[in-house]
Amino acid sequence: MFDDGDVRAALADFIRSNFLYARPDYPLGDDDRFLDDGIVDSMGAVELVAFLEERFGVSIPDDDITEDNFGSIASIAGFVRRKLLNAA
């Protein structure tokens, strides 16, 4: 089972490697808003969903891809935690 810290660390690494590679000094925080801050766009959201499904073994239906669930590292970590708890 993954804890919240594991999810947050994996997300931060993925985002830095895939979306912030040209801005290595960007001070990415858990509550930074991806769309508002120009970190992840709609195509990036698709990549992010694929990463989460593969890395954490969760299934993410299109209806779950919302700003509330995918707006920041903190919101994604909470979403993944809920998905994992519901699957257990």
N, C-alpha and C positions, 0 to 999 in steps of 0.2 A: 504494500500500500504506500502511496506517496503522501507526504505531508505537505502542508501549505508552502513551506520554505523550498521544498524540492520543486514544486510546480512553479513558483515565482522565479527561482534561479534558472530553470530550464527555459521559461518564457523569455526572461531577460537575455539569455545567451542567444536564443533563436532570433529575437528581434534585433539585437546588435549585429548579428552575423548576416541577416537577410535584408534588413531595412535601414540600418544605420551604419553600414560598412563605410560609407563615404563621409560619415560624421562620427569618427571614433571617440571624440571628446564630448559627445552629447550626454548631458547628465540625466539619463533615463531614470525616472522614479516610478514607484509602484502605482501612483495615482495620475500619472501623465495621461492625458486624453489622446489616444492614437489619431483619431480623425482631426480633431481640433488643432493638434500640434503638427500635423502633416507627417506622422511617423508611418502609419499604415493606411493604404487606400483600399478600395473595394477589391481589387485583385489580390492585394496582400492579405486581406481577410480570408480569401479562399486558401491561400498558402498556410495561413495560421490554423485554420480548421483542419487541414490535412495533417499538419504537424501534431496537433493535439490528439487527433484520432489515432495516429500511429504511435506517438510517444506514450500516451496514457491509456490507450485502449478504450477510449470512450467513443460513443456514436453521437454525432451532433446533427440533428435534423435542421433543415433550413429555418424553421420557425424559431429555433433557439439562437440564431445569429442576429442578435440585437445589440444596440448600443449599451444597454444595461448589462449584458453578459460579456461583451467583447470590447468595451470602451477603454480598458486599461489593464495593466498587469494584475492589479488587485481584483478587478471584477472578473477577469478570466480565471484567476486562481480560485475564487469563490465558486464560480460556475463549475469548474473541473472537480472541485471537492464535492459539491452537491451531486454531480453525475456519478462519481466514484462511490459515494455513500449509498446512493439509490441502487447501484448495481450490486452492492455487497449483500 
